[in-house]
Amino acid sequence: MTGSKLLEDRVEALKAEEMPSIDDDCNQPEVSDYVDKIYQYYWVSEAQNQPPENLMSIQADIAPHMRGILVNWLIEVKDSISAETYTRAQVLGMLEHLAFYLIELCLVEYEPLRFKPSLLCAAALYVARCTLQITPAWTPLLCKHSRYEVSQIRDCSEMVLRFHKAARMGSL
């Protein structure tokens, strides 16, 4: 079976699957009793710990252009540890990994620092679902737990998509 056929089969399987409900009281690993408290903790933490807009100018060790080089090196170290265990089709076939890849693309750039981490994550997930042609691209469950509507993630998603398109040509 070819890599593109594997990818097509995986995308079809993802389309057919319903997203598991983290509100399911019968599934103990999903900690449905605590999910609202967990999300609330992260929302409060994110609001209280926003980096200052002049973050890169108030520290002297790393310039904005050096940040991308450093993060790229960290990602390369992670890839040498995984020894490229996965094929491209396997990585693209897994929504979670594609979303993580999109977040890694954001790490090496300076522009994403203006967005909240939760917004970046929502945008990466949205772009990954669009890339894999999963419909709907944004579900009511995703909206509920991310607290973002598509209209709120559009600008950030466009930036993530721009980084994704440019990744092939980039030096990092």
C-alpha positions in Angstrom: 0.0 0.0 0.0 1.4 3.4 -1.0 2.0 6.2 1.5 -0.7 8.4 -0.2 -3.2 5.5 0.0 -2.4 5.1 3.7 -2.9 8.8 4.2 -6.2 8.7 2.4 -7.4 5.7 4.4 -6.4 7.4 7.7 -8.2 10.6 6.7 -11.3 8.7 5.9 -11.1 6.9 9.2 -10.7 10.2 11.0 -13.7 11.6 9.2 -15.8 8.6 10.2 -14.7 8.7 13.8 -16.5 10.9 16.3 -14.3 12.9 18.6 -14.3 11.1 21.9 -16.3 13.1 24.5 -14.3 14.1 27.5 -17.6 14.6 29.2 -18.2 10.9 29.3 -18.8 9.8 33.0 -18.2 6.2 32.1 -14.6 6.6 31.0 -12.4 7.0 34.0 -9.2 7.9 32.1 -11.0 10.9 30.6 -11.4 12.4 34.1 -14.7 13.9 33.2 -15.3 14.9 36.8 -12.2 17.2 36.7 -12.1 18.4 33.1 -13.9 21.7 33.8 -11.5 22.5 36.8 -8.5 21.5 34.7 -9.5 23.8 31.8 -10.4 26.6 34.3 -6.9 26.3 35.9 -5.2 26.6 32.5 -7.3 29.5 31.4 -6.5 31.4 34.6 -2.9 30.5 34.5 -2.6 31.6 30.8 -4.2 35.0 31.7 -1.9 35.6 34.7 1.3 34.5 33.0 1.3 36.3 29.7 4.8 37.2 28.4 5.4 41.0 28.2 5.1 42.3 24.6 8.7 43.5 24.8 10.0 40.1 26.0 12.8 39.9 23.5 14.0 43.4 24.2 14.2 43.1 28.0 16.5 40.1 28.0 20.0 40.3 26.6 21.0 36.7 25.9 18.9 35.9 22.8 17.9 38.2 20.0 14.6 37.6 18.1 16.4 36.0 15.1 18.5 33.8 17.4 15.3 32.5 19.1 14.3 30.6 15.9 17.7 29.1 15.6 17.7 27.9 19.2 14.2 26.4 19.0 15.1 24.7 15.6 18.1 23.1 17.3 15.9 21.8 20.1 13.5 20.3 17.6 16.4 18.7 15.7 17.6 17.1 18.9 14.2 15.7 19.5 14.1 14.2 16.0 17.6 12.6 16.4 16.3 11.0 19.6 13.2 9.6 17.8 15.6 8.5 14.9 12.9 9.4 12.4 10.9 6.4 13.4 7.8 7.5 11.6 7.3 7.9 7.8 5.9 11.1 6.4 2.5 9.4 5.7 2.3 8.1 9.3 3.0 11.6 10.7 0.5 13.3 8.3 -2.0 10.5 9.1 -2.1 11.4 12.7 -3.9 14.6 13.5 -2.2 15.0 16.8 1.2 14.9 15.3 0.4 17.3 12.5 -1.0 19.8 15.1 2.2 19.4 17.1 4.3 20.0 14.0 2.4 23.2 13.3 3.0 24.4 16.8 6.7 23.6 16.3 6.7 25.8 13.2 5.3 28.6 15.4 8.0 28.1 18.0 10.8 29.2 15.6 9.1 32.4 14.7 8.7 35.6 16.6 5.3 36.7 15.4 3.3 34.0 17.3 4.4 35.4 20.6 1.5 37.9 20.2 -1.1 35.1 20.5 -2.1 33.3 23.7 -0.9 29.7 23.8 -4.5 28.4 23.9 -5.3 30.3 20.7 -2.1 29.0 19.0 -3.1 25.4 19.9 -6.7 25.9 18.7 -5.4 27.4 15.4 -2.9 24.6 14.9 -5.7 22.0 15.5 -8.0 23.9 13.1 -5.3 24.1 10.4 -4.4 20.4 10.9 -8.1 19.4 10.5 -8.4 21.6 7.4 -5.2 20.2 5.9 -6.5 16.6 6.4 -9.9 17.7 5.1 -11.7 16.6 8.2 -15.2 18.0 8.3 -16.4 19.8 10.1 -13.1 21.5 10.6 -14.3 23.0 14.0 -16.9 21.1 16.0 -19.1 22.3 18.8 -17.0 20.1 21.2 -13.8 21.8 20.1 -15.5 25.2 20.5 -16.7 24.3 24.0 -13.4 23.1 25.3 -11.1 25.6 23.5 -13.5 28.5 24.2 -12.8 29.8 20.7 -15.1 30.2 17.7 -13.7 29.9 14.2 -14.0 33.7 13.8 -11.7 34.1 16.8 -9.0 31.8 15.5 -9.0 32.9 11.9 -6.1 35.4 12.0 -3.9 33.0 14.0 -4.9 30.1 11.7 -3.8 32.1 8.7 -0.5 32.8 10.3 0.0 29.1 11.1 -1.0 28.1 7.6 1.5 30.7 6.2 4.3 29.1 8.3 3.2 25.6 7.1 3.3 26.6 3.4 6.7 28.3 3.9 8.2 25.4 5.9 9.6 23.7 2.8 11.6 26.8 1.8 12.7 27.9 5.3 16.2 27.5 6.5 15.0 26.2 9.9 
